[in-house]
Amino acid sequence: MFKEVPRIEPTPLAKFVRQKMDELQLSQSVLCRNADFDQGLLSKVLRSMTTNLGLQNALKLAIGLRVPPKTIFDLIDRKDLNELLMNSCAWHQSHEQMEQDSSESR
């Protein structure tokens, strides 16, 4: 007759995303459009079907939800991505400073 669908406990990521969407009064389509985030992937996140996000999608989601990337990285248990991002920003900033110092001394 009717097949009972097992209930999946919402992941911390799903709970957080839904809470932030409610707080910001964002629909799925608006969030996805504003952040260039895949609507199918967002649907899977909200249904707790995945927490497997790469760097690009995690950053897009953070931008769309207006939270620091570290928040998303922690929720998907990818603290390594935050370290990668911070190292990249630190390297870029120091490299820019060296170039600026070099051009000022000319």
Sequence and secondary structure as in RCSB ss.txt:
>XXXX:A:sequence
MFKEVPRIEPTPLAKFVRQKMDELQLSQSVLCRNADFDQGLLSKVLRSMTTNLGLQNALKLAIGLRVPPKTIFDL
IDRKDLNELLMNSCAWHQSHEQMEQDSSESR
>XXXX:A:secstr
           HHHHHHHHHHHHHT  HHHHHHHHT  HHHHHHHHTTS     HHHHHHHHHHHT  HHHHHHH
TT HHHHHHHHHHHHHHHHHHHHHHHHHHT 
